[in-house]
Structure formats: structure tokens, C-alpha cells
Amino acid sequence: MREVVPACGGTEPISVINGRRWQYVFEPSTGRHGYLDVDNDLITWHRLFHPAHCPELEMCSEPPLPERWEAIKQPEEQSLYW
């Protein structure tokens, strides 16, 4: 497993949310943040995931940044005229 440390400079506490233990973590090699499910030892790296507010995104992953930029740069094929 890659090096993952608790966020907030290593001071992020473990929280119990909906009966499960979670910790907000940081991966220094990539600069990304995620939530570690302490009980199952699984990390969700999706930026919009939060165990209390967006549990449906658990174990989902985002597309890489270049793919997200391409989706933004591609204009929709809609005409402004009827």
C-alpha cells in the first residue's frame, strides 16, 4: 500500500459516522485526500465523498484529471438558434 497519513498534518482524528470508523487521510506522493474506512481498511478517493453526506459515492473513483478537463473543454453540440 502507498504511504497514507492522517490529514491535517497527521492530527486528523478517527470519527464514528453511521456506526463505522472513518479517518480523513492524505497521500503525500500524489497530493490527494480521501476517507479511510478504518474497519475494512479501504480508502475512497472521490473528492465529493463524505460518509455522512454522500455515502452513495463510497468506493467510487473519479476519472483522471486529463479526462475531466476534456469533458469541460468539449462544447455541447447545441445550436443557439431554433
N, C-alpha and C positions, 0 to 999 in steps of 0.2 A: 504494500500500500504506500502511496505517496505520503510525504510529510504533511500532516494536517495539524494545526494548532488551534486552541480556542481563540476566538476573535477578541477584539478589544485589547490587544496586546497580551493575550494569554489570561485575561481576567474574566472572560465570559463564563457565567455560572451555568450549571445544568438546570433546566427548568422542566417541571412536570406539566404537560399540556395534554388534556384529554386522556389522562391515565398513562401516558408514555413519557419517557425521559428524553429530552432534546437538548442539544448544545449547538449554538451558532459557532461555526468554525471558519478558518481562513487557511488557504493553501498558498504559502509564500511563493512557490515556483511559478504559479500561473496568475496569482493575484485575485483569485475568485473566492467568493464566500458561499457557504451552504449550511444546511442543517444536518447534523449527525443524529441519527436515531440511536441513542446510546444502548438501548436494549437489544437491537438487532444488528448493530454495527454497520449500518447503511447510511450513505450520505446522499441527500438530494441537492443538486447543484442549480436548480432552476431559480432564477432571480425573483420570481413572483411567488414562490412557495413560502408559506408560513404554516406551521402545524395547526394553528387555531383559526386562521382566516382563509386559507386556500388549501385545505387538505387534499383536494382532488388532484393537485399537481405533484403529490408525493411520488417519487421515483421517475418523474418525467424529466427530460433533459431538453435544453434549448438547442436550436441549431447553432452552429458556429457563427462567429461574428461576420465573416465574409458573406455567408448566406443571408443573414439578417439585413446587411447593407444592400445586397442585390434586390431583396424584396422591397426595400424602401425606395431605391433608385428607379425601379421599373414603374413607369406611369401606367395607370389603367387605360385600357383601350376604349375609353368612352369619349364620345363627341360632345362638345358643348352646345351643339345645335341639334334641333329636332328634325 
